[in-house]
Amino acid sequence: MTRTSPPPFEVLPEIKLRTGNLPLVVQVNFPDFLLALEAHRLPGGILYKVLGVPDSNTANRVMDRVHAYRL
C-alpha cells in the first residue's frame, strides 16, 4: 500500500502552522489559485508560483486583485 500526500497547495494552512515564519514557495495551477483567491483562502507569507496563466493581460488583472487581497 502506497501512502500519498495531498498537494501542498491543498494543505497550506497546516503547512504554515508547522513552518511559522519560514519563507515558503508553492506551485499551483492557475484555476486552483484563482478559486482560492476568490474564496479568500490564500494564507499570507507564501510566494505562489502560478502555472498555466493564460496570458499576460490575465496575469496583470489577477495581480491587481492579489494586491488588493486581504484576509
mmCIF file of the N, C-alpha and C atoms, coordinates in Angstrom:
data_MODEL
# 
_entry.id   MODEL 
# 
loop_
_atom_site.group_PDB 
_atom_site.id 
_atom_site.type_symbol 
_atom_site.label_atom_id 
_atom_site.label_alt_id 
_atom_site.label_comp_id 
_atom_site.label_asym_id 
_atom_site.label_entity_id 
_atom_site.label_seq_id 
_atom_site.pdbx_PDB_ins_code 
_atom_site.Cartn_x 
_atom_site.Cartn_y 
_atom_site.Cartn_z 
_atom_site.occupancy 
_atom_site.B_iso_or_equiv 
_atom_site.pdbx_formal_charge 
_atom_site.auth_seq_id 
_atom_site.auth_comp_id 
_atom_site.auth_asym_id 
_atom_site.auth_atom_id 
_atom_site.pdbx_PDB_model_num 
ATOM 1   N N  . MET A 1 1  ? 0.844   -1.180 0.000   1.00 0.00 ? 1  MET A N  1 
ATOM 2   C CA . MET A 1 1  ? 0.000   0.000  0.000   1.00 0.00 ? 1  MET A CA 1 
ATOM 3   C C  . MET A 1 1  ? 0.887   1.241  0.000   1.00 0.00 ? 1  MET A C  1 
ATOM 4   N N  . THR A 1 2  ? 0.598   2.152  -0.890  1.00 0.00 ? 2  THR A N  1 
ATOM 5   C CA . THR A 1 2  ? 1.379   3.375  -1.022  1.00 0.00 ? 2  THR A CA 1 
ATOM 6   C C  . THR A 1 2  ? 0.627   4.529  -0.381  1.00 0.00 ? 2  THR A C  1 
ATOM 7   N N  . ARG A 1 3  ? 1.312   5.286  0.428   1.00 0.00 ? 3  ARG A N  1 
ATOM 8   C CA . ARG A 1 3  ? 0.708   6.450  1.049   1.00 0.00 ? 3  ARG A CA 1 
ATOM 9   C C  . ARG A 1 3  ? 0.999   7.662  0.173   1.00 0.00 ? 3  ARG A C  1 
ATOM 10  N N  . THR A 1 4  ? -0.041  8.403  -0.145  1.00 0.00 ? 4  THR A N  1 
ATOM 11  C CA . THR A 1 4  ? 0.146   9.611  -0.939  1.00 0.00 ? 4  THR A CA 1 
ATOM 12  C C  . THR A 1 4  ? -0.281  10.806 -0.112  1.00 0.00 ? 4  THR A C  1 
ATOM 13  N N  . SER A 1 5  ? 0.403   11.895 -0.315  1.00 0.00 ? 5  SER A N  1 
ATOM 14  C CA . SER A 1 5  ? 0.101   13.136 0.382   1.00 0.00 ? 5  SER A CA 1 
ATOM 15  C C  . SER A 1 5  ? -0.629  14.068 -0.564  1.00 0.00 ? 5  SER A C  1 
ATOM 16  N N  . PRO A 1 6  ? -1.499  14.920 -0.016  1.00 0.00 ? 6  PRO A N  1 
ATOM 17  C CA . PRO A 1 6  ? -2.149  15.895 -0.889  1.00 0.00 ? 6  PRO A CA 1 
ATOM 18  C C  . PRO A 1 6  ? -1.133  16.920 -1.377  1.00 0.00 ? 6  PRO A C  1 
ATOM 19  N N  . PRO A 1 7  ? -1.418  17.561 -2.494  1.00 0.00 ? 7  PRO A N  1 
ATOM 20  C CA . PRO A 1 7  ? -0.516  18.616 -2.957  1.00 0.00 ? 7  PRO A CA 1 
ATOM 21  C C  . PRO A 1 7  ? -0.406  19.709 -1.894  1.00 0.00 ? 7  PRO A C  1 
ATOM 22  N N  . PRO A 1 8  ? 0.761   20.299 -1.734  1.00 0.00 ? 8  PRO A N  1 
ATOM 23  C CA . PRO A 1 8  ? 0.956   21.325 -0.697  1.00 0.00 ? 8  PRO A CA 1 
ATOM 24  C C  . PRO A 1 8  ? -0.085  22.438 -0.749  1.00 0.00 ? 8  PRO A C  1 
ATOM 25  N N  . PHE A 1 9  ? -0.500  22.847 -1.944  1.00 0.00 ? 9  PHE A N  1 
ATOM 26  C CA . PHE A 1 9  ? -1.460  23.942 -2.046  1.00 0.00 ? 9  PHE A CA 1 
ATOM 27  C C  . PHE A 1 9  ? -2.765  23.615 -1.333  1.00 0.00 ? 9  PHE A C  1 
ATOM 28  N N  . GLU A 1 10 ? -3.116  22.332 -1.272  1.00 0.00 ? 10 GLU A N  1 
ATOM 29  C CA . GLU A 1 10 ? -4.371  21.921 -0.648  1.00 0.00 ? 10 GLU A CA 1 
ATOM 30  C C  . GLU A 1 10 ? -4.315  21.926 0.879   1.00 0.00 ? 10 GLU A C  1 
ATOM 31  N N  . VAL A 1 11 ? -3.137  21.972 1.449   1.00 0.00 ? 11 VAL A N  1 
ATOM 32  C CA . VAL A 1 11 ? -3.000  21.933 2.916   1.00 0.00 ? 11 VAL A CA 1 
ATOM 33  C C  . VAL A 1 11 ? -2.149  23.098 3.439   1.00 0.00 ? 11 VAL A C  1 
ATOM 34  N N  . LEU A 1 12 ? -2.215  24.233 2.765   1.00 0.00 ? 12 LEU A N  1 
ATOM 35  C CA . LEU A 1 12 ? -1.375  25.376 3.141   1.00 0.00 ? 12 LEU A CA 1 
ATOM 36  C C  . LEU A 1 12 ? -1.567  25.851 4.579   1.00 0.00 ? 12 LEU A C  1 
ATOM 37  N N  . PRO A 1 13 ? -2.781  25.955 5.082   1.00 0.00 ? 13 PRO A N  1 
ATOM 38  C CA . PRO A 1 13 ? -2.897  26.408 6.478   1.00 0.00 ? 13 PRO A CA 1 
ATOM 39  C C  . PRO A 1 13 ? -2.136  25.504 7.454   1.00 0.00 ? 13 PRO A C  1 
ATOM 40  N N  . GLU A 1 14 ? -2.200  24.211 7.249   1.00 0.00 ? 14 GLU A N  1 
ATOM 41  C CA . GLU A 1 14 ? -1.474  23.270 8.104   1.00 0.00 ? 14 GLU A CA 1 
ATOM 42  C C  . GLU A 1 14 ? 0.045   23.449 7.955   1.00 0.00 ? 14 GLU A C  1 
ATOM 43  N N  . ILE A 1 15 ? 0.494   23.625 6.722   1.00 0.00 ? 15 ILE A N  1 
ATOM 44  C CA . ILE A 1 15 ? 1.928   23.821 6.476   1.00 0.00 ? 15 ILE A CA 1 
ATOM 45  C C  . ILE A 1 15 ? 2.405   25.098 7.154   1.00 0.00 ? 15 ILE A C  1 
ATOM 46  N N  . LYS A 1 16 ? 1.627   26.180 7.044   1.00 0.00 ? 16 LYS A N  1 
ATOM 47  C CA . LYS A 1 16 ? 2.018   27.450 7.676   1.00 0.00 ? 16 LYS A CA 1 
ATOM 48  C C  . LYS A 1 16 ? 2.099   27.301 9.185   1.00 0.00 ? 16 LYS A C  1 
ATOM 49  N N  . LEU A 1 17 ? 1.197   26.537 9.791   1.00 0.00 ? 17 LEU A N  1 
ATOM 50  C CA . LEU A 1 17 ? 1.260   26.306 11.233  1.00 0.00 ? 17 LEU A CA 1 
ATOM 51  C C  . LEU A 1 17 ? 2.557   25.600 11.617  1.00 0.00 ? 17 LEU A C  1 
ATOM 52  N N  . ARG A 1 18 ? 2.976   24.667 10.796  1.00 0.00 ? 18 ARG A N  1 
ATOM 53  C CA . ARG A 1 18 ? 4.184   23.896 11.084  1.00 0.00 ? 18 ARG A CA 1 
ATOM 54  C C  . ARG A 1 18 ? 5.464   24.680 10.821  1.00 0.00 ? 18 ARG A C  1 
ATOM 55  N N  . THR A 1 19 ? 5.444   25.550 9.832   1.00 0.00 ? 19 THR A N  1 
ATOM 56  C CA . THR A 1 19 ? 6.677   26.225 9.428   1.00 0.00 ? 19 THR A CA 1 
ATOM 57  C C  . THR A 1 19 ? 6.831   27.623 10.026  1.00 0.00 ? 19 THR A C  1 
ATOM 58  N N  . GLY A 1 20 ? 5.765   28.184 10.552  1.00 0.00 ? 20 GLY A N  1 
ATOM 59  C CA . GLY A 1 20 ? 5.850   29.517 11.151  1.00 0.00 ? 20 GLY A CA 1 
ATOM 60  C C  . GLY A 1 20 ? 6.252   30.570 10.139  1.00 0.00 ? 20 GLY A C  1 
ATOM 61  N N  . ASN A 1 21 ? 7.327   31.296 10.424  1.00 0.00 ? 21 ASN A N  1 
ATOM 62  C CA . ASN A 1 21 ? 7.778   32.394 9.571   1.00 0.00 ? 21 ASN A CA 1 
ATOM 63  C C  . ASN A 1 21 ? 8.752   31.966 8.474   1.00 0.00 ? 21 ASN A C  1 
ATOM 64  N N  . LEU A 1 22 ? 8.984   30.685 8.338   1.00 0.00 ? 22 LEU A N  1 
ATOM 65  C CA . LEU A 1 22 ? 9.874   30.190 7.291   1.00 0.00 ? 22 LEU A CA 1 
ATOM 66  C C  . LEU A 1 22 ? 9.293   30.532 5.924   1.00 0.00 ? 22 LEU A C  1 
ATOM 67  N N  . PRO A 1 23 ? 10.059  31.179 5.065   1.00 0.00 ? 23 PRO A N  1 
ATOM 68  C CA . PRO A 1 23 ? 9.526   31.517 3.729   1.00 0.00 ? 23 PRO A CA 1 
ATOM 69  C C  . PRO A 1 23 ? 9.185   30.248 2.943   1.00 0.00 ? 23 PRO A C  1 
ATOM 70  N N  . LEU A 1 24 ? 8.041   30.278 2.288   1.00 0.00 ? 24 LEU A N  1 
ATOM 71  C CA . LEU A 1 24 ? 7.598   29.130 1.508   1.00 0.00 ? 24 LEU A CA 1 
ATOM 72  C C  . LEU A 1 24 ? 7.341   29.539 0.062   1.00 0.00 ? 24 LEU A C  1 
ATOM 73  N N  . VAL A 1 25 ? 7.621   28.619 -0.846  1.00 0.00 ? 25 VAL A N  1 
ATOM 74  C CA . VAL A 1 25 ? 7.284   28.782 -2.261  1.00 0.00 ? 25 VAL A CA 1 
ATOM 75  C C  . VAL A 1 25 ? 6.442   27.571 -2.638  1.00 0.00 ? 25 VAL A C  1 
ATOM 76  N N  . VAL A 1 26 ? 5.255   27.834 -3.185  1.00 0.00 ? 26 VAL A N  1 
ATOM 77  C CA . VAL A 1 26 ? 4.332   26.758 -3.523  1.00 0.00 ? 26 VAL A CA 1 
ATOM 78  C C  . VAL A 1 26 ? 3.884   26.907 -4.970  1.00 0.00 ? 26 VAL A C  1 
ATOM 79  N N  . GLN A 1 27 ? 3.972   25.814 -5.726  1.00 0.00 ? 27 GLN A N  1 
ATOM 80  C CA . GLN A 1 27 ? 3.467   25.807 -7.102  1.00 0.00 ? 27 GLN A CA 1 
ATOM 81  C C  . GLN A 1 27 ? 1.985   25.496 -7.083  1.00 0.00 ? 27 GLN A C  1 
ATOM 82  N N  . VAL A 1 28 ? 1.245   26.196 -7.936  1.00 0.00 ? 28 VAL A N  1 
ATOM 83  C CA . VAL A 1 28 ? -0.191  25.973 -8.020  1.00 0.00 ? 28 VAL A CA 1 
ATOM 84  C C  . VAL A 1 28 ? -0.646  26.269 -9.447  1.00 0.00 ? 28 VAL A C  1 
ATOM 85  N N  . ASN A 1 29 ? -1.606  25.497 -9.911  1.00 0.00 ? 29 ASN A N  1 
ATOM 86  C CA . ASN A 1 29 ? -2.172  25.754 -11.232 1.00 0.00 ? 29 ASN A CA 1 
ATOM 87  C C  . ASN A 1 29 ? -3.101  26.955 -11.168 1.00 0.00 ? 29 ASN A C  1 
ATOM 88  N N  . PHE A 1 30 ? -3.149  27.701 -12.245 1.00 0.00 ? 30 PHE A N  1 
ATOM 89  C CA . PHE A 1 30 ? -3.916  28.944 -12.293 1.00 0.00 ? 30 PHE A CA 1 
ATOM 90  C C  . PHE A 1 30 ? -5.366  28.786 -11.838 1.00 0.00 ? 30 PHE A C  1 
ATOM 91  N N  . PRO A 1 31 ? -6.119  27.789 -12.337 1.00 0.00 ? 31 PRO A N  1 
ATOM 92  C CA . PRO A 1 31 ? -7.520  27.687 -11.901 1.00 0.00 ? 31 PRO A CA 1 
ATOM 93  C C  . PRO A 1 31 ? -7.656  27.503 -10.385 1.00 0.00 ? 31 PRO A C  1 
ATOM 94  N N  . ASP A 1 32 ? -6.774  26.695 -9.786  1.00 0.00 ? 32 ASP A N  1 
ATOM 95  C CA . ASP A 1 32 ? -6.825  26.478 -8.341  1.00 0.00 ? 32 ASP A CA 1 
ATOM 96  C C  . ASP A 1 32 ? -6.485  27.753 -7.575  1.00 0.00 ? 32 ASP A C  1 
ATOM 97  N N  . PHE A 1 33 ? -5.494  28.491 -8.055  1.00 0.00 ? 33 PHE A N  1 
ATOM 98  C CA . PHE A 1 33 ? -5.116  29.750 -7.424  1.00 0.00 ? 33 PHE A CA 1 
ATOM 99  C C  . PHE A 1 33 ? -6.272  30.742 -7.483  1.00 0.00 ? 33 PHE A C  1 
ATOM 100 N N  . LEU A 1 34 ? -6.899  30.850 -8.637  1.00 0.00 ? 34 LEU A N  1 
ATOM 101 C CA . LEU A 1 34 ? -7.994  31.795 -8.811  1.00 0.00 ? 34 LEU A CA 1 
ATOM 102 C C  . LEU A 1 34 ? -9.175  31.451 -7.891  1.00 0.00 ? 34 LEU A C  1 
ATOM 103 N N  . LEU A 1 35 ? -9.517  30.176 -7.791  1.00 0.00 ? 35 LEU A N  1 
ATOM 104 C CA . LEU A 1 35 ? -10.599 29.765 -6.891  1.00 0.00 ? 35 LEU A CA 1 
ATOM 105 C C  . LEU A 1 35 ? -10.283 30.109 -5.443  1.00 0.00 ? 35 LEU A C  1 
ATOM 106 N N  . ALA A 1 36 ? -9.047  29.857 -5.023  1.00 0.00 ? 36 ALA A N  1 
ATOM 107 C CA . ALA A 1 36 ? -8.652  30.171 -3.650  1.00 0.00 ? 36 ALA A CA 1 
ATOM 108 C C  . ALA A 1 36 ? -8.643  31.674 -3.409  1.00 0.00 ? 36 ALA A C  1 
ATOM 109 N N  . LEU A 1 37 ? -8.211  32.442 -4.394  1.00 0.00 ? 37 LEU A N  1 
ATOM 110 C CA . LEU A 1 37 ? -8.216  33.902 -4.282  1.00 0.00 ? 37 LEU A CA 1 
ATOM 111 C C  . LEU A 1 37 ? -9.643  34.407 -4.107  1.00 0.00 ? 37 LEU A C  1 
ATOM 112 N N  . GLU A 1 38 ? -10.555 33.907 -4.920  1.00 0.00 ? 38 GLU A N  1 
ATOM 113 C CA . GLU A 1 38 ? -11.950 34.333 -4.854  1.00 0.00 ? 38 GLU A CA 1 
ATOM 114 C C  . GLU A 1 38 ? -12.614 33.922 -3.545  1.00 0.00 ? 38 GLU A C  1 
ATOM 115 N N  . ALA A 1 39 ? -12.192 32.796 -2.967  1.00 0.00 ? 39 ALA A N  1 
ATOM 116 C CA . ALA A 1 39 ? -12.766 32.308 -1.717  1.00 0.00 ? 39 ALA A CA 1 
ATOM 117 C C  . ALA A 1 39 ? -12.033 32.844 -0.485  1.00 0.00 ? 39 ALA A C  1 
ATOM 118 N N  . HIS A 1 40 ? -11.040 33.696 -0.692  1.00 0.00 ? 40 HIS A N  1 
ATOM 119 C CA . HIS A 1 40 ? -10.216 34.252 0.396   1.00 0.00 ? 40 HIS A CA 1 
ATOM 120 C C  . HIS A 1 40 ? -9.586  33.139 1.240   1.00 0.00 ? 40 HIS A C  1 
ATOM 121 N N  . ARG A 1 41 ? -8.979  32.177 0.560   1.00 0.00 ? 41 ARG A N  1 
ATOM 122 C CA . ARG A 1 41 ? -8.315  31.059 1.219   1.00 0.00 ? 41 ARG A CA 1 
ATOM 123 C C  . ARG A 1 41 ? -6.816  31.022 0.954   1.00 0.00 ? 41 ARG A C  1 
ATOM 124 N N  . LEU A 1 42 ? -6.189  32.171 0.751   1.00 0.00 ? 42 LEU A N  1 
ATOM 125 C CA . LEU A 1 42 ? -4.752  32.206 0.487   1.00 0.00 ? 42 LEU A CA 1 
ATOM 126 C C  . LEU A 1 42 ? -4.022  32.727 1.719   1.00 0.00 ? 42 LEU A C  1 
ATOM 127 N N  . PRO A 1 43 ? -3.291  31.854 2.406   1.00 0.00 ? 43 PRO A N  1 
ATOM 128 C CA . PRO A 1 43 ? -2.512  32.340 3.545   1.00 0.00 ? 43 PRO A CA 1 
ATOM 129 C C  . PRO A 1 43 ? -1.417  33.301 3.079   1.00 0.00 ? 43 PRO A C  1 
ATOM 130 N N  . GLY A 1 44 ? -1.113  34.271 3.895   1.00 0.00 ? 44 GLY A N  1 
ATOM 131 C CA . GLY A 1 44 ? -0.035  35.204 3.582   1.00 0.00 ? 44 GLY A CA 1 
ATOM 132 C C  . GLY A 1 44 ? 1.319   34.604 3.875   1.00 0.00 ? 44 GLY A C  1 
ATOM 133 N N  . GLY A 1 45 ? 2.358   35.300 3.477   1.00 0.00 ? 45 GLY A N  1 
ATOM 134 C CA . GLY A 1 45 ? 3.721   34.853 3.749   1.00 0.00 ? 45 GLY A CA 1 
ATOM 135 C C  . GLY A 1 45 ? 4.175   33.710 2.865   1.00 0.00 ? 45 GLY A C  1 
ATOM 136 N N  . ILE A 1 46 ? 3.511   33.527 1.737   1.00 0.00 ? 46 ILE A N  1 
ATOM 137 C CA . ILE A 1 46 ? 3.850   32.454 0.813   1.00 0.00 ? 46 ILE A CA 1 
ATOM 138 C C  . ILE A 1 46 ? 4.043   33.057 -0.571  1.00 0.00 ? 46 ILE A C  1 
ATOM 139 N N  . LEU A 1 47 ? 5.078   32.615 -1.264  1.00 0.00 ? 47 LEU A N  1 
ATOM 140 C CA . LEU A 1 47 ? 5.275   33.002 -2.657  1.00 0.00 ? 47 LEU A CA 1 
ATOM 141 C C  . LEU A 1 47 ? 4.594   31.934 -3.504  1.00 0.00 ? 47 LEU A C  1 
ATOM 142 N N  . TYR A 1 48 ? 3.582   32.343 -4.244  1.00 0.00 ? 48 TYR A N  1 
ATOM 143 C CA . TYR A 1 48 ? 2.828   31.422 -5.085  1.00 0.00 ? 48 TYR A CA 1 
ATOM 144 C C  . TYR A 1 48 ? 3.387   31.460 -6.497  1.00 0.00 ? 48 TYR A C  1 
ATOM 145 N N  . LYS A 1 49 ? 3.873   30.317 -6.965  1.00 0.00 ? 49 LYS A N  1 
ATOM 146 C CA . LYS A 1 49 ? 4.332   30.188 -8.348  1.00 0.00 ? 49 LYS A CA 1 
ATOM 147 C C  . LYS A 1 49 ? 3.152   29.619 -9.129  1.00 0.00 ? 49 LYS A C  1 
ATOM 148 N N  . VAL A 1 50 ? 2.455   30.498 -9.845  1.00 0.00 ? 50 VAL A N  1 
ATOM 149 C CA . VAL A 1 50 ? 1.216   30.125 -10.514 1.00 0.00 ? 50 VAL A CA 1 
ATOM 150 C C  . VAL A 1 50 ? 1.536   29.649 -11.932 1.00 0.00 ? 50 VAL A C  1 
ATOM 151 N N  . LEU A 1 51 ? 1.143   28.425 -12.220 1.00 0.00 ? 51 LEU A N  1 
ATOM 152 C CA . LEU A 1 51 ? 1.420   27.795 -13.513 1.00 0.00 ? 51 LEU A CA 1 
ATOM 153 C C  . LEU A 1 51 ? 0.186   27.858 -14.409 1.00 0.00 ? 51 LEU A C  1 
ATOM 154 N N  . GLY A 1 52 ? 0.409   28.036 -15.684 1.00 0.00 ? 52 GLY A N  1 
ATOM 155 C CA . GLY A 1 52 ? -0.663  27.958 -16.654 1.00 0.00 ? 52 GLY A CA 1 
ATOM 156 C C  . GLY A 1 52 ? -1.539  29.190 -16.751 1.00 0.00 ? 52 GLY A C  1 
ATOM 157 N N  . VAL A 1 53 ? -0.978  30.353 -16.451 1.00 0.00 ? 53 VAL A N  1 
ATOM 158 C CA . VAL A 1 53 ? -1.739  31.594 -16.624 1.00 0.00 ? 53 VAL A CA 1 
ATOM 159 C C  . VAL A 1 53 ? -1.933  31.805 -18.121 1.00 0.00 ? 53 VAL A C  1 
ATOM 160 N N  . PRO A 1 54 ? -3.184  32.044 -18.553 1.00 0.00 ? 54 PRO A N  1 
ATOM 161 C CA . PRO A 1 54 ? -3.457  32.096 -19.995 1.00 0.00 ? 54 PRO A CA 1 
ATOM 162 C C  . PRO A 1 54 ? -2.645  33.123 -20.778 1.00 0.00 ? 54 PRO A C  1 
ATOM 163 N N  . ASP A 1 55 ? -2.481  34.334 -20.224 1.00 0.00 ? 55 ASP A N  1 
ATOM 164 C CA . ASP A 1 55 ? -1.751  35.370 -20.957 1.00 0.00 ? 55 ASP A CA 1 
ATOM 165 C C  . ASP A 1 55 ? -1.364  36.489 -19.991 1.00 0.00 ? 55 ASP A C  1 
ATOM 166 N N  . SER A 1 56 ? -0.561  37.433 -20.471 1.00 0.00 ? 56 SER A N  1 
ATOM 167 C CA . SER A 1 56 ? -0.059  38.495 -19.586 1.00 0.00 ? 56 SER A CA 1 
ATOM 168 C C  . SER A 1 56 ? -1.173  39.434 -19.135 1.00 0.00 ? 56 SER A C  1 
ATOM 169 N N  . ASN A 1 57 ? -2.192  39.658 -19.960 1.00 0.00 ? 57 ASN A N  1 
ATOM 170 C CA . ASN A 1 57 ? -3.305  40.512 -19.533 1.00 0.00 ? 57 ASN A CA 1 
ATOM 171 C C  . ASN A 1 57 ? -4.045  39.883 -18.359 1.00 0.00 ? 57 ASN A C  1 
ATOM 172 N N  . THR A 1 58 ? -4.273  38.589 -18.426 1.00 0.00 ? 58 THR A N  1 
ATOM 173 C CA . THR A 1 58 ? -4.921  37.884 -17.317 1.00 0.00 ? 58 THR A CA 1 
ATOM 174 C C  . THR A 1 58 ? -4.054  37.968 -16.074 1.00 0.00 ? 58 THR A C  1 
ATOM 175 N N  . ALA A 1 59 ? -2.756  37.754 -16.239 1.00 0.00 ? 59 ALA A N  1 
ATOM 176 C CA . ALA A 1 59 ? -1.840  37.832 -15.099 1.00 0.00 ? 59 ALA A CA 1 
ATOM 177 C C  . ALA A 1 59 ? -1.897  39.216 -14.450 1.00 0.00 ? 59 ALA A C  1 
ATOM 178 N N  . ASN A 1 60 ? -1.914  40.255 -15.244 1.00 0.00 ? 60 ASN A N  1 
ATOM 179 C CA . ASN A 1 60 ? -1.973  41.612 -14.701 1.00 0.00 ? 60 ASN A CA 1 
ATOM 180 C C  . ASN A 1 60 ? -3.282  41.868 -13.968 1.00 0.00 ? 60 ASN A C  1 
ATOM 181 N N  . ARG A 1 61 ? -4.401  41.416 -14.517 1.00 0.00 ? 61 ARG A N  1 
ATOM 182 C CA . ARG A 1 61 ? -5.699  41.606 -13.856 1.00 0.00 ? 61 ARG A CA 1 
ATOM 183 C C  . ARG A 1 61 ? -5.751  40.864 -12.521 1.00 0.00 ? 61 ARG A C  1 
ATOM 184 N N  . VAL A 1 62 ? -5.248  39.639 -12.511 1.00 0.00 ? 62 VAL A N  1 
ATOM 185 C CA . VAL A 1 62 ? -5.253  38.861 -11.272 1.00 0.00 ? 62 VAL A CA 1 
ATOM 186 C C  . VAL A 1 62 ? -4.310  39.488 -10.251 1.00 0.00 ? 62 VAL A C  1 
ATOM 187 N N  . MET A 1 63 ? -3.176  39.992 -10.694 1.00 0.00 ? 63 MET A N  1 
ATOM 188 C CA . MET A 1 63 ? -2.245  40.633 -9.752  1.00 0.00 ? 63 MET A CA 1 
ATOM 189 C C  . MET A 1 63 ? -2.862  41.876 -9.117  1.00 0.00 ? 63 MET A C  1 
ATOM 190 N N  . ASP A 1 64 ? -3.682  42.602 -9.852  1.00 0.00 ? 64 ASP A N  1 
ATOM 191 C CA . ASP A 1 64 ? -4.399  43.725 -9.243  1.00 0.00 ? 64 ASP A CA 1 
ATOM 192 C C  . ASP A 1 64 ? -5.272  43.239 -8.100  1.00 0.00 ? 64 ASP A C  1 
ATOM 193 N N  . ARG A 1 65 ? -5.917  42.103 -8.295  1.00 0.00 ? 65 ARG A N  1 
ATOM 194 C CA . ARG A 1 65 ? -6.746  41.521 -7.232  1.00 0.00 ? 65 ARG A CA 1 
ATOM 195 C C  . ARG A 1 65 ? -5.898  41.017 -6.076  1.00 0.00 ? 65 ARG A C  1 
ATOM 196 N N  . VAL A 1 66 ? -4.738  40.456 -6.383  1.00 0.00 ? 66 VAL A N  1 
ATOM 197 C CA . VAL A 1 66 ? -3.832  39.976 -5.331  1.00 0.00 ? 66 VAL A CA 1 
ATOM 198 C C  . VAL A 1 66 ? -3.362  41.153 -4.482  1.00 0.00 ? 66 VAL A C  1 
ATOM 199 N N  . HIS A 1 67 ? -2.999  42.240 -5.117  1.00 0.00 ? 67 HIS A N  1 
ATOM 200 C CA . HIS A 1 67 ? -2.531  43.426 -4.367  1.00 0.00 ? 67 HIS A CA 1 
ATOM 201 C C  . HIS A 1 67 ? -3.614  43.971 -3.448  1.00 0.00 ? 67 HIS A C  1 
ATOM 202 N N  . ALA A 1 68 ? -4.878  43.836 -3.835  1.00 0.00 ? 68 ALA A N  1 
ATOM 203 C CA . ALA A 1 68 ? -5.989  44.334 -3.027  1.00 0.00 ? 68 ALA A CA 1 
ATOM 204 C C  . ALA A 1 68 ? -6.477  43.287 -2.016  1.00 0.00 ? 68 ALA A C  1 
ATOM 205 N N  . TYR A 1 69 ? -5.927  42.102 -2.058  1.00 0.00 ? 69 TYR A N  1 
ATOM 206 C CA . TYR A 1 69 ? -6.390  40.962 -1.246  1.00 0.00 ? 69 TYR A CA 1 
ATOM 207 C C  . TYR A 1 69 ? -6.104  41.191 0.229   1.00 0.00 ? 69 TYR A C  1 
ATOM 208 N N  . ARG A 1 70 ? -7.113  40.950 1.032   1.00 0.00 ? 70 ARG A N  1 
ATOM 209 C CA . ARG A 1 70 ? -6.961  40.982 2.497   1.00 0.00 ? 70 ARG A CA 1 
ATOM 210 C C  . ARG A 1 70 ? -7.788  39.856 3.064   1.00 0.00 ? 70 ARG A C  1 
ATOM 211 N N  . LEU A 1 71 ? -7.231  39.149 4.035   1.00 0.00 ? 71 LEU A N  1 
ATOM 212 C CA . LEU A 1 71 ? -8.000  38.098 4.724   1.00 0.00 ? 71 LEU A CA 1 
ATOM 213 C C  . LEU A 1 71 ? -8.879  38.701 5.773   1.00 0.00 ? 71 LEU A C  1 
# 
